[in-house]
Amino acid sequence: MPRHIIEELPIEGKVFKELHRKNNFLFWFSRLSFLIAFSGIISLIVWLLI
């Protein structure tokens, strides 16, 4: 995720930076779960449109 988007979202940016500072695995796990949720929402929208 680009840095300027993280700075526009203070809460998410703070959580991402804290996770990255504390544990790299938690950081990548949070990004992975975010991507899975994001793709799930997109597939749901596509399924509703079809």
C-alpha positions as CSV (number, residue, x, y, z in Angstrom):
1,M,0.0,0.0,0.0
2,P,1.4,3.4,-0.9
3,R,2.7,5.6,1.9
4,H,0.4,8.5,1.1
5,I,-2.7,6.4,1.4
6,I,-1.6,5.2,4.9
7,E,-1.0,8.8,5.9
8,E,-4.5,9.7,4.8
9,L,-5.9,7.0,7.0
10,P,-4.5,7.8,10.5
11,I,-5.9,4.8,12.4
12,E,-5.0,2.2,9.8
13,G,-1.6,3.8,9.2
14,K,-0.8,3.7,12.9
15,V,-1.9,0.1,13.2
16,F,0.2,-0.9,10.2
17,K,3.2,0.9,11.5
18,E,2.8,-0.5,15.0
19,L,2.4,-4.0,13.6
20,H,5.5,-3.6,11.4
21,R,7.5,-2.3,14.3
22,K,6.5,-5.1,16.7
23,N,6.3,-8.1,14.4
24,N,6.8,-8.4,10.7
25,F,4.7,-11.6,10.5
26,L,1.7,-9.8,12.0
27,F,2.2,-6.9,9.5
28,W,2.1,-9.3,6.5
29,F,-0.8,-11.3,8.0
30,S,-2.8,-8.1,8.4
31,R,-2.1,-7.0,4.8
32,L,-3.0,-10.5,3.6
33,S,-6.3,-10.5,5.5
34,F,-7.0,-7.0,4.2
35,L,-6.4,-8.2,0.6
36,I,-8.6,-11.3,1.1
37,A,-11.4,-9.1,2.5
38,F,-11.0,-6.6,-0.3
39,S,-11.1,-9.2,-3.0
40,G,-14.1,-10.8,-1.3
41,I,-16.0,-7.5,-1.4
42,I,-15.1,-7.1,-5.1
43,S,-16.2,-10.6,-6.0
44,L,-19.5,-10.1,-4.1
45,I,-20.2,-6.9,-6.0
46,V,-19.4,-8.6,-9.3
47,W,-21.6,-11.5,-8.3
48,L,-24.5,-9.1,-7.5
49,L,-24.1,-7.3,-10.9
50,I,-24.2,-10.6,-12.9
